Amino acid sequence: MNSADTPQIALVIPALAGTPAALLESVRRQTLAPDELVVVRGVRPNGRARNQGVAQTSAPILVFVDDDAVLGDAHVIANLVAPLLADPGIGVTGASKLLPPNAPWFQRWVAREVPRIEHPVVTQPLETNPDPPSFYCEITTTCCAMRRTVFAQAGGFDETLVRGVDTEFFVRLRRLGYRFVLVPNTWAYHPAPANLRALLRKHFLYGVGHAQEVRRDPQRARGRQLRTPLHALAFIAFRTAIVLPNVFLPYSFAAPSWKPGFKPLKALTSYVGALGYVWGWYRAAAS
């Protein structure tokens, strides 16, 4: 139950179809229940869906959860909200991500190799800001919370990005001076792509979305501006040449370095993301 001194909470769930029954059941078990709950169905891209959900609510605290996630225990919303009330310098709080306990072997393979599929539950608050050079943090809109005033100050989500919506939004918030905290003992279960086709499609679209972001924010280019078709061909040739080496010597973009290991899925998703980047770069130029 919500205490009298706890601000009202709005929970926004973007859902392409149907009712996220498992998620809603986990919401009903929360010790701090949302005062408003909006499921935005059938709206693409998800940035537009989230903006529409926010527009349908008025509570001063916003919680975003993806429709295929399930809150890990009864305290997730309470844990996300508490730091926002205690420290106005915190812009976004987030939950760790874990695979569902019954995840099949392919999803577990993906989680072992592909970054940002999982993040272990932390026992202390972890500040994780989207700073250069990677601009990534360990929080995603899979399960996160913020104050409505912070959301409005940043201008909401970009409704035109096909992927990378949370990263682009978080970078804008970070430039306003806010901090990002992964909350201890707080997690949501979230599945990885179910098969290779879904995995590659997801990462191709990540590449498309990243190209859109870089087009609008050249500070994030890091030498990947494809000014001419020759630049694009050279980029593709280079990424093709390093696919096999990347299987045995994967490159980490989050913490730029080469780390020995055998990670064929990571190499493949990175390559497909690069192809999506080229596609997205010229698609954005034509639009």
C-alpha positions in Angstrom: 0.0 0.0 0.0 1.1 3.6 -0.7 1.8 5.8 2.3 0.3 9.4 2.4 3.8 11.0 1.9 4.6 8.9 -1.2 3.9 10.7 -4.5 1.5 9.1 -6.9 3.0 6.7 -9.4 2.1 6.1 -13.0 3.1 2.8 -14.6 3.4 2.9 -18.4 3.6 -0.4 -20.4 4.1 -0.3 -24.2 2.5 -3.4 -25.7 2.2 -4.3 -29.4 -0.6 -6.7 -28.9 -2.7 -8.3 -26.2 -2.5 -8.0 -22.5 0.8 -8.7 -20.7 -0.8 -11.0 -18.2 2.4 -12.2 -16.4 3.7 -8.6 -16.0 0.3 -7.4 -14.7 0.2 -10.2 -12.2 3.7 -9.2 -10.9 2.4 -5.6 -10.6 -0.5 -6.7 -8.5 1.9 -8.2 -6.0 3.9 -4.9 -5.5 4.1 -3.5 -2.0 4.0 0.0 -3.6 1.2 -0.2 -6.1 0.9 2.3 -9.1 -1.9 4.8 -8.8 -2.2 4.9 -12.6 -1.6 2.0 -15.0 -1.6 2.5 -18.8 -1.0 -0.2 -21.3 -0.4 1.4 -24.7 -1.3 -1.2 -27.3 -0.3 -1.4 -31.0 1.8 1.8 -31.2 5.2 1.9 -32.9 7.9 2.8 -32.3 8.1 2.3 -28.6 9.2 5.8 -27.9 5.9 7.1 -29.2 4.0 4.5 -27.2 5.8 5.6 -24.0 5.1 9.3 -24.7 1.4 8.5 -25.3 1.3 6.6 -22.0 2.8 9.5 -20.1 0.3 11.9 -21.7 -2.6 9.7 -20.4 -1.3 10.0 -16.8 -0.7 12.8 -14.3 1.3 11.2 -11.4 4.6 12.8 -10.6 6.6 9.6 -10.6 6.8 7.5 -13.9 7.7 3.9 -14.1 8.3 2.2 -17.5 8.3 -1.5 -17.9 8.3 -3.5 -21.2 5.4 -5.8 -21.8 7.6 -8.9 -22.0 9.2 -8.3 -18.6 8.1 -9.5 -15.2 9.0 -7.7 -12.0 11.3 -9.8 -9.9 9.7 -9.6 -6.5 7.1 -7.5 -4.6 9.5 -4.6 -3.9 10.6 -3.5 -7.3 8.5 -0.4 -7.7 9.2 0.7 -4.1 12.9 0.2 -4.6 12.9 2.2 -7.8 11.0 5.1 -6.4 12.9 5.5 -3.1 16.1 7.0 -4.5 14.2 9.5 -6.6 12.5 10.8 -3.5 15.8 11.0 -1.6 18.1 12.6 -4.1 16.9 15.2 -6.8 20.2 14.7 -8.6 19.2 11.2 -9.6 17.4 11.4 -12.9 16.7 7.7 -13.6 16.7 4.6 -11.4 16.7 1.1 -13.0 16.4 -2.6 -12.2 18.9 -5.3 -13.1 17.8 -7.6 -15.9 17.8 -11.4 -15.5 16.7 -14.1 -17.9 13.5 -15.9 -16.7 14.4 -19.0 -14.6 12.9 -21.2 -17.3 14.8 -19.6 -20.2 15.8 -22.1 -22.9 19.3 -22.9 -23.9 19.5 -20.5 -26.8 18.6 -17.5 -24.7 21.1 -18.5 -22.1 23.8 -18.7 -24.8 22.8 -15.2 -26.0 23.0 -13.9 -22.5 26.5 -15.3 -22.0 27.9 -13.6 -25.1 25.8 -10.5 -26.0 26.1 -7.4 -23.9 23.2 -5.8 -22.1 21.0 -8.9 -22.1 21.6 -9.4 -18.4 23.1 -7.4 -15.6 23.6 -9.2 -12.2 21.7 -8.0 -9.3 23.8 -5.5 -7.3 23.9 -5.3 -3.5 24.8 -1.6 -3.4 23.6 1.3 -5.5 25.6 1.4 -8.8 26.0 4.7 -10.6 26.0 4.0 -14.3 25.9 7.1 -16.4 25.7 7.2 -20.2 29.0 9.0 -20.7 31.5 9.0 -23.6 33.0 7.0 -25.2 30.2 4.4 -25.3 27.2 6.5 -24.1 25.7 3.3 -22.7 24.6 2.6 -19.1 23.4 -0.5 -17.4 19.8 0.9 -17.1 17.3 0.4 -19.9 13.6 1.2 -20.3 12.9 -2.5 -19.8 12.3 -1.5 -16.2 13.1 2.0 -14.9 11.7 5.0 -13.1 12.0 8.8 -13.2 10.2 12.0 -12.0 7.7 13.5 -14.5 9.5 16.8 -14.2 12.7 15.2 -15.4 10.9 13.5 -18.3 9.4 16.8 -19.3 12.7 18.7 -19.0 14.2 16.3 -21.5 11.3 16.6 -23.9 10.2 12.9 -23.8 11.3 10.1 -26.0 12.2 10.6 -29.7 9.2 9.2 -31.6 11.1 8.6 -34.8 13.9 6.2 -33.7 13.3 2.6 -34.6 15.7 1.4 -31.8 18.0 2.8 -29.2 15.3 5.0 -27.9 16.4 4.7 -24.3 20.0 5.4 -25.0 19.2 8.6 -26.9 16.9 9.8 -24.2 19.3 9.0 -21.5 22.1 10.9 -23.2 19.9 14.0 -23.3 19.1 13.6 -19.6 22.8 13.1 -18.7 23.7 16.3 -20.5 21.2 18.0 -18.2 23.3 16.9 -15.3 21.3 14.0 -14.0 22.7 10.8 -12.6 21.6 7.2 -13.3 21.5 4.6 -10.5 21.0 0.8 -10.8 19.1 0.0 -7.6 20.3 -2.8 -5.3 18.4 -6.0 -4.8 16.0 -5.1 -7.6 15.5 -6.9 -10.8 13.1 -7.8 -13.6 13.0 -11.0 -15.6 13.3 -10.3 -19.4 13.8 -12.9 -22.1 16.5 -12.7 -24.8 15.6 -13.2 -28.4 14.2 -16.7 -28.9 16.1 -17.7 -32.0 19.0 -16.6 -34.3 16.6 -14.9 -36.7 15.1 -12.8 -34.0 18.5 -12.0 -32.5 19.9 -10.8 -35.8 16.9 -8.8 -36.7 17.0 -7.0 -33.3 20.7 -6.1 -33.7 20.2 -5.0 -37.3 17.5 -2.6 -36.1 19.8 -1.5 -33.3 22.3 -0.5 -36.0 19.6 1.4 -37.9 18.6 3.3 -34.8 22.2 4.1 -33.8 22.8 5.6 -37.3 19.7 7.8 -36.8 21.1 8.9 -33.4 24.5 9.8 -34.8 23.0 11.7 -37.7 21.3 14.0 -35.2 24.1 14.0 -32.6 27.5 13.9 -34.3 29.3 13.9 -30.9 28.4 10.2 -30.7 29.9 9.4 -34.1 33.4 8.3 -32.9 34.7 8.3 -36.4 31.7 6.5 -37.9 30.3 9.3 -40.1 29.8 7.8 -43.5 30.2 11.0 -45.5 30.5 9.3 -48.9 29.6 5.9 -50.4 33.4 5.2 -50.3 33.4 5.7 -46.6 30.5 3.2 -46.3 32.2 0.6 -48.5 35.4 0.9 -46.4 33.4 0.6 -43.2 31.6 -2.6 -44.4 34.9 -4.0 -45.8 36.6 -3.4 -42.4 33.8 -4.9 -40.4 33.6 -7.9 -42.7 37.4 -8.5 -42.3 37.2 -8.6 -38.5 34.2 -10.9 -38.2 36.3 -14.0 -37.8 38.9 -12.4 -35.5 36.1 -11.1 -33.3 34.9 -14.6 -32.7 38.1 -15.3 -30.8 39.0 -11.8 -29.8 35.7 -10.0 -29.1 35.7 -6.2 -29.0 33.8 -4.4 -26.2 32.3 -1.1 -27.3 31.0 -0.4 -23.8 34.5 -0.4 -22.3 36.6 -0.1 -25.5 39.0 -3.1 -25.5 39.8 -6.4 -27.0 39.2 -9.4 -24.7 40.1 -13.0 -25.6 37.3 -15.5 -25.7 35.1 -17.6 -28.0 32.0 -15.6 -28.7 30.5 -16.3 -32.2 27.1 -14.8 -31.4 28.7 -11.6 -30.2 30.8 -11.3 -33.4 27.8 -12.0 -35.5 25.4 -9.6 -33.8 28.1 -6.9 -33.9 28.6 -7.4 -37.7 24.8 -7.4 -38.3 24.6 -4.2 -36.3 27.2 -2.6 -38.5 25.2 -3.5 -41.6 22.2 -2.0 -40.0 24.2 1.1 -39.2 25.1 1.6 -42.9 21.5 1.0 -43.9 20.2 3.4 -41.3 22.7 6.1 -42.2 21.5 6.3 -45.8 17.9 5.8 -44.9 18.1 8.7 -42.5 19.8 10.8 -45.2 17.0 10.1 -47.7 14.2 10.9 -45.2 
